[in-house]
Every structure is written in structure tokens, then in C-alpha cells.
Amino acid sequence: MGTTVLIGMSDVIEPGLELQERQNRFVSQHFRRIFVQIYHVVQNVADAQDLTQEAFIKALQHQEQLKDEAKAAHWLSRIATNTAIDFLRKSGRATFCELDEAPESHSESPEQILLRSEHREYLEDGLRLLSARERAALIMRDVEGLPADEVALRMNCSKATVRSHIANGRNKFRRYMERRKR
Amino acid sequence: MRHPNQAILALHAGGDLGPFRSWLTARHLARCADCREEVAGYTEMRELLPELAELPEISWNRMAAEIKANVRLGLEAGECVRTADMPLPRASMTGWRAAVAIASVVVMVGGCLMLERPAPQPVHVAAETSVESTQDGVQFQAGDDRAFGLMNGAQKAVYHLDAQGSMGSRYIDRETGAVTIATVSYDVQ
């Protein structure tokens, strides 16, 4: 008969290594995914990097809460989502993407880069009209393409609540697009 | 015709409705051009949003190094705060320890009370001290010596006497009509 042993995340990461080394590996393993997830919500590189650090610190400080290796990624994603939502709520400030940070392709002309940047700003202006939770839900569903169940899991709320956030977000964003067209 | 609300149409555009609700909405859309237009608007909006997924050019190695270093710092700082906030270990207060503690408290409280209480001052009481009202006024007498008196003749006066050895009178002077207050004191030492 097998015995289930509950272990902390430091053991989940990789047993046998020094704590600091294990924490570094844990960060290396997940930081890109967490950064991208946060970046999609806040749409700013500097803020996303700060919030990624904050999410890892929170996770590693409470690693004893995690008992199941399979849930580590979800747990970290949830912390990251909450950290980003808290940031949007608290700051309530506009998050601009700097022109030199804008996505660019070396095959694009300066005019194309400018157009792309303007278009991105147009989309970001629309996102700012949404509440923090509406924005996070819409981004995860329509930008990252996650199913509503997964969004609910990350936002630590029911699927019905997530659907409500998504519907409100789409509705507000569409009204914004219609106003801008006129 | 009853139209689905905007939330239903917005969710239908993203395939986020349950099977039954989705079937009902699709059936409605098949015969309602207005609602089809609404759903098309939501679909168009959804097609634009993935552009937000594009990332700027990022030096991932540099960012990884920075994040690791800052996470390390953050954890160490958190550890310092946690250590400072940690409660002191509790000693069990039972049996003889409790008795000693209670006795110590009693001794300390008693000591404090003794120290705070002023030492009693010796009181000098003169033999046969008396206050006497006479025809001319009031006089204070200690032993055989007449100490002092307030003699205002037959005037109607109000007298007062206090325990510290002073005496006073207040009356209206017949000649001037002014209120006169006279106070005298006697040193009991």
C-alpha cells in the first residue's frame, strides 16, 4: 500500500538541490509564461516585469500552501492574475506601450511601424474602459484563447461570473469601437 | 419577436454559451438580421483583440537574470521582516513557575505602593486649642497664650476658619460702607 506524503513546493521544484538553486530553477521554468500572462493584462513591459517578480515572491513566500506538484503551474498563474488585477485596480493609471517597445518586425517600414503602434494604442484605449476583472477575463479568453473554465480557475471565481465579465467586456469594447468609427 | 440580450449575443460570438442556449440563439439568429448584425460586430471585435498578444522584442536572458536577482532580494527582505515579527517563544506557566511569577508580581506591586505613599508628618497639636466667639469678634487660643483674634466690634461679620491655622472675616464697614475682608494666620510650629 502506497503512502501519500505531503510536501512543500521547495521539494516539488526539485528535491536534492539547495533551496536557492531550486527557487532559481522554479523562476527559470515559469517566468516567461508568467511574464506573458501579466503583460497581456497590463500591456506594459516594465510593469509586467515588476509584477512578475512580485508574483514569484508571493508564491515562494507561501510555498508551504502548495501540496500538489500538478497544481503548481495553475497556482502560480492564479497568483499572477490576481497580482495583475490588483495592480490595475490600485494604479487605475493608463499603461502606455512606449513606441520603442512596440512590436516591430525588421521587414516593416517606419510608416508601418507607426501604423501598427497607433493601432495598438487604439486597442489599448478600448481596454482601459473595462474594469480590472473584465479586462483580465477578456484578455485571457479572447487574446490568450483560454477556455472559460480555465479563466475561472485563474481568476478564482465561478464560470458564470467569468462569463458575465467576458460579456460585459465584449460589450464595452464593441461600443468603444463603434464610437471611434463615427 | 423576443430578442436575446446583448450579453447572450456577445457570448454566442465567442462560443461561450452552453449547448442548449447556443442552439436557441442560433435558431433565433437564423431569422433575425438585426441580431446577426450584432453578433457580426462582436466577431469583428474578437478578431482584432489577438493583436494585443504580440510581444515587444525582449531580451529574455537579461530579464531572467534581473527577475531572479530581484526575487532573491525580495525573499531575503521578507525573511528579515518575518524574523523581526516573530513572537517570542512561550514558556509554560504552570506549577511552581506560576507561583513564583504571582509572588513576584505581588511583591513588586506592594513595593510600589509603599514607595508611593508619603511618610506621615508629625502633627503638632497645641494643648487646649480653642476658637471662641466674643462680643468683639473671634479669637483663636492655643494653651494659655492668646494667639490671635479678629475684633470687629459689634459689626455683623462672616467668619471662616481653616485647619491650616488661618482665620478670616468679611463685613461691611460702618464708616466707609466698603466690604472688608481680613485674614490672619497662625504658625502652629
Interface residues (C-beta under 8 A of the other chain):
Chain A: Q20 Q23 N24 V27 S28 F31 R32 F35 V36 Y39 H40 Q43 V45 Q49 T52 Q53 E54 F56 I57 L60 Q61 C97 E101 A102 P103 E104 H119 R120 L123 E124 L127 L138 I139 R141 D142 V143 E144 G145 A148 R163 S164 I166 A167 N168 R170 N171 F173 R174 M177 E178
Chain B: Q6 A7 I8 A10 L11 A13 G14 D16 G41 Y42 E44 M45 R46 L48 L49 P50 E51 L52 A53 E54 L55 P56 E57 I58 W60 M63 A64 E66 I67 K68 N70 V71 R72 G74 L75 G78
